[in-house]
């Protein structure tokens, strides 16, 4: 039982470290690729302006973190089959 607890603790520590590293990289405007799992990036929504000279940072209305799945996750999501559970 102790061995299983150590494995769970290690997994949680790895996930927390991954979270910290993803946050740090996204805050720097980078795309974060997590191996074959997929990638994270920040997208922005802003107020439209007529010229580049009118654009300021205050025009940004919303930021989001977007996850783009890797090939296997994308394929899995297109091959899902659904059934009604009664």
N, C-alpha and C positions, 0 to 999 in steps of 0.2 A: 504494500500500500504506500509506503514511504517513497518508493521509486516512482510510482505514478504521480504522486504529489510534486516531486521534483520536476518531472517532465512538464506537467501543467504549469508550474511556476516559470520554467524556462520559456515555454511558449508565450505566456503572458508578457514576460520581460522582452522577448523579441518583438511582439506586436506593439508594445508601448514604445520601444526604440524606433520601430518602423514609422509609427505615427509621428514622433518627434522629427525624424529626418524628412518625411514627406512635407510636413508643415514648414520646416525651415527652407526647403528647396522651393516650394510654391510661393512663399513670401518673397523670394528673390526673383520671381517671375519665370522660373524654370519648369520644364516638363519633367515629370518624374515617371520613369519607366520601371516597372516592377517585374522584371523578367518577362516570361511569357504570359503572366497574369493579365497585364494591361498597363495603361498609363493614366496619370492624373495631370490635369492642367487647370489653370484659372481662366475663366472667361469673364468678360465684362459687358455690361449693358450701359449705354450712355445716351445722353440727349444729343440729337442731331444738330449740327452747326453747318452754316453755309460755306465757311472757309476755315482753313487750318489755323489762321491767326485768332479765331474766336474760341478755339478749343482750350479748356482748362481742366484740371483734375476734378474740380467740383461738378463737372458735367457727367461724371461717372455715377450712375444711379444704383447699380447693383453688381456684385461680384459673385461668382459661383465656382465651385470646384466640380470639374467634370471628370468622370471616369470613362475611359474607352477600353472595353475588354479586348484581350488578346484573341487570337484566332480560335482557340478551342472553346472559350466562353461564348464567343459570337456564334460559332457553329452550333453549340449546344442550345442557345436561346432560339435559334431558327428551327431546330428539330424537336422542340418540346411537343408533347402530346398531352391533351387535356381530357379529363373525364369528370363527370358529375359524381360527387361523393354523396351518398344517401345515408 
